[in-house]
Amino acid sequence: MHLRADRLRSGRPGTDWDAMKNACLTSSQSLPTEDVLVVGGGPAGAACALWCHQLGLRVRLLEAASAIGGLQLLSPYTNRWLPGLPGKTGQQVAASLQSHLDLAEVPYQVDYRVVSIRRQTTCGSWEVSDGVKRFASRYVVLATGSKPRGAGFVNSACVGVGPGLAMERIEVKGKRVAILGGGDNAYDQAAFALQRGAREVHIYCRRPPHALPILQERIPRESVYVGPFVANQQTMTVNAAAYDVIGVQFGFQACLPGALDLPTEHGYLQVDRGGAVAHMPGLFAAGEVTNYWHPCVATSYAQGVQVAKVIQAELTRGPATAFMRSREPMAA
Ligand SMILES: Cc1cc2nc3c(=O)[nH]c(=O)nc-3n(C[C@H](O)[C@H](O)[C@H](O)COP(=O)(O)OP(=O)(O)OC[C@H]3O[C@@H](n4cnc5c(N)ncnc54)[C@H](O)[C@@H]3O)c2cc1C
């Protein structure tokens, strides 16, 4: 069965849609043109938009970058963790995500950075804008992901903030490299720098490292300094020792759109099991922007899919805990 958009729309239970439409038409506010606007075209947003589209909803995906794929665009490494797609690099995963949206004819727009999201109180709908062009919808899904934490450092010819391309573009052969941070990415990047011919690599972390033991084993203990340190991008020093390259691996922080007062925990958006943001009817979130456990491509896909199903269930059966009941077979 393939649910058609017009069927879904006419099937809304005793819908307040007509009332909403009339309210919008009699006010200066714009009528929702979409059922769902998905903000962010990483794995979570792309999965959500694909499912919304194939479930028969009018959806549009808005992405700030010039391509779909999110953080996977920054990864030249093989993604060994994505079941069913062995041997593909992150960048290839990103490219195949974009191809899938093209193939399925999912409406999306790149180079569109959302700068404001407002709830239109009269219409009960949402308006999203990049400062130039506006879209209106009944639902908004925030899938804006996360970005490497810079802590005052910025990418330059000799400083890389975050893993992947930020580091790989810097020549390290024969150079002294300092890696700041004690997590998986810090240890991975230290090992990669050694593989790429760095003369010396030192890891600096304030607390005992928490990287996976299998990653810690690859770096000699004497190359790891644990304790307070002062690092300076201008002088390229860490605790007064000079380095040619500094890699900043302080983890990630959620990309939250401004202007909305959103419930957060440790900087990440708080949502319920179905991805709904509390006290914001019609606002959902999926992927790394939320406080979910273990961010990766597969979990981001899963969240995007769940949110699409919750919204579809709300549109057909009305709001509230629809996701709890949702055990129906997928549309073919
Ligand atoms: C170097 C590297 C290697 C990795 N390797 C793996 C791996 O091997 N396996 C694995 O499973 N995971 C890997 N990951 C993690 C994985 O990429 C992320 O978990 C995943 O991309 C998160 O998906 P997401 O959609 O939640 O967020 P993101 O991928 O962060 O996507 C968010 C998107 O939202 C867009 N956006 C943000 N703000 C706005 C705005 N205001 N308006 C419009 N768009 C906006 C961003 O441009 C971005 O495209 C890796 C990450 C990195 C950095």
PDBQT file of the ligand as one rigid body, heavy atoms in Angstrom, charges set to zero:
ROOT
HETATM    1  C1  LIG A 401      35.197  12.399  10.603  1.00  0.00    +0.000 C 
HETATM    2  C2  LIG A 401      33.951  11.683  11.005  1.00  0.00    +0.000 A 
HETATM    3  C3  LIG A 401      33.859  10.319  10.800  1.00  0.00    +0.000 A 
HETATM    4  C4  LIG A 401      32.721   9.624  11.161  1.00  0.00    +0.000 A 
HETATM    5  N1  LIG A 401      32.660   8.295  10.946  1.00  0.00    +0.000 NA
HETATM    6  C5  LIG A 401      31.543   7.614  11.217  1.00  0.00    +0.000 A 
HETATM    7  C6  LIG A 401      31.458   6.225  10.898  1.00  0.00    +0.000 A 
HETATM    8  O1  LIG A 401      32.407   5.618  10.407  1.00  0.00    +0.000 OA
HETATM    9  N2  LIG A 401      30.284   5.590  11.173  1.00  0.00    +0.000 N 
HETATM   10  C7  LIG A 401      29.222   6.234  11.726  1.00  0.00    +0.000 A 
HETATM   11  O2  LIG A 401      28.161   5.632  11.906  1.00  0.00    +0.000 OA
HETATM   12  N3  LIG A 401      29.285   7.556  12.046  1.00  0.00    +0.000 NA
HETATM   13  C8  LIG A 401      30.412   8.260  11.793  1.00  0.00    +0.000 A 
HETATM   14  N4  LIG A 401      30.499   9.591  12.090  1.00  0.00    +0.000 N 
HETATM   15  C9  LIG A 401      29.363  10.225  12.796  1.00  0.00    +0.000 C 
HETATM   16  C10 LIG A 401      28.206  10.522  11.851  1.00  0.00    +0.000 C 
HETATM   17  O3  LIG A 401      28.679  11.218  10.711  1.00  0.00    +0.000 OA
HETATM   18  C11 LIG A 401      27.160  11.335  12.593  1.00  0.00    +0.000 C 
HETATM   19  O4  LIG A 401      26.732  10.613  13.723  1.00  0.00    +0.000 OA
HETATM   20  C12 LIG A 401      25.955  11.634  11.722  1.00  0.00    +0.000 C 
HETATM   21  O5  LIG A 401      26.343  12.320  10.555  1.00  0.00    +0.000 OA
HETATM   22  C13 LIG A 401      24.936  12.470  12.480  1.00  0.00    +0.000 C 
HETATM   23  O6  LIG A 401      23.858  12.711  11.615  1.00  0.00    +0.000 OA
HETATM   24  P1  LIG A 401      22.834  13.921  11.866  1.00  0.00    +0.000 P 
HETATM   25  O7  LIG A 401      21.963  13.966  10.663  1.00  0.00    +0.000 OA
HETATM   26  O8  LIG A 401      22.216  13.802  13.183  1.00  0.00    +0.000 OA
HETATM   27  O9  LIG A 401      23.733  15.248  11.936  1.00  0.00    +0.000 OA
HETATM   28  P2  LIG A 401      24.805  15.878  10.904  1.00  0.00    +0.000 P 
HETATM   29  O10 LIG A 401      25.498  14.826  10.132  1.00  0.00    +0.000 OA
HETATM   30  O11 LIG A 401      25.587  16.793  11.753  1.00  0.00    +0.000 OA
HETATM   31  O12 LIG A 401      23.888  16.699   9.917  1.00  0.00    +0.000 OA
HETATM   32  C14 LIG A 401      23.277  17.925  10.296  1.00  0.00    +0.000 C 
HETATM   33  C15 LIG A 401      23.030  18.757   9.051  1.00  0.00    +0.000 C 
HETATM   34  O13 LIG A 401      22.277  19.918   9.416  1.00  0.00    +0.000 OA
HETATM   35  C16 LIG A 401      22.769  21.021   8.684  1.00  0.00    +0.000 C 
HETATM   36  N5  LIG A 401      22.424  22.244   9.406  1.00  0.00    +0.000 N 
HETATM   37  C17 LIG A 401      22.881  22.660  10.617  1.00  0.00    +0.000 A 
HETATM   38  N6  LIG A 401      22.332  23.848  10.947  1.00  0.00    +0.000 NA
HETATM   39  C18 LIG A 401      21.495  24.176   9.899  1.00  0.00    +0.000 A 
HETATM   40  C19 LIG A 401      20.632  25.290   9.644  1.00  0.00    +0.000 A 
HETATM   41  N7  LIG A 401      20.509  26.304  10.520  1.00  0.00    +0.000 N 
HETATM   42  N8  LIG A 401      19.921  25.313   8.487  1.00  0.00    +0.000 NA
HETATM   43  C20 LIG A 401      20.024  24.287   7.600  1.00  0.00    +0.000 A 
HETATM   44  N9  LIG A 401      20.834  23.203   7.788  1.00  0.00    +0.000 NA
HETATM   45  C21 LIG A 401      21.547  23.162   8.926  1.00  0.00    +0.000 A 
HETATM   46  C22 LIG A 401      24.286  20.769   8.630  1.00  0.00    +0.000 C 
HETATM   47  O14 LIG A 401      24.872  21.501   7.561  1.00  0.00    +0.000 OA
HETATM   48  C23 LIG A 401      24.321  19.261   8.416  1.00  0.00    +0.000 C 
HETATM   49  O15 LIG A 401      24.322  18.923   7.047  1.00  0.00    +0.000 OA
HETATM   50  C24 LIG A 401      31.632  10.318  11.745  1.00  0.00    +0.000 A 
HETATM   51  C25 LIG A 401      31.704  11.693  11.953  1.00  0.00    +0.000 A 
HETATM   52  C26 LIG A 401      32.856  12.373  11.592  1.00  0.00    +0.000 A 
HETATM   53  C27 LIG A 401      32.926  13.868  11.812  1.00  0.00    +0.000 C 
ENDROOT
TORSDOF 0
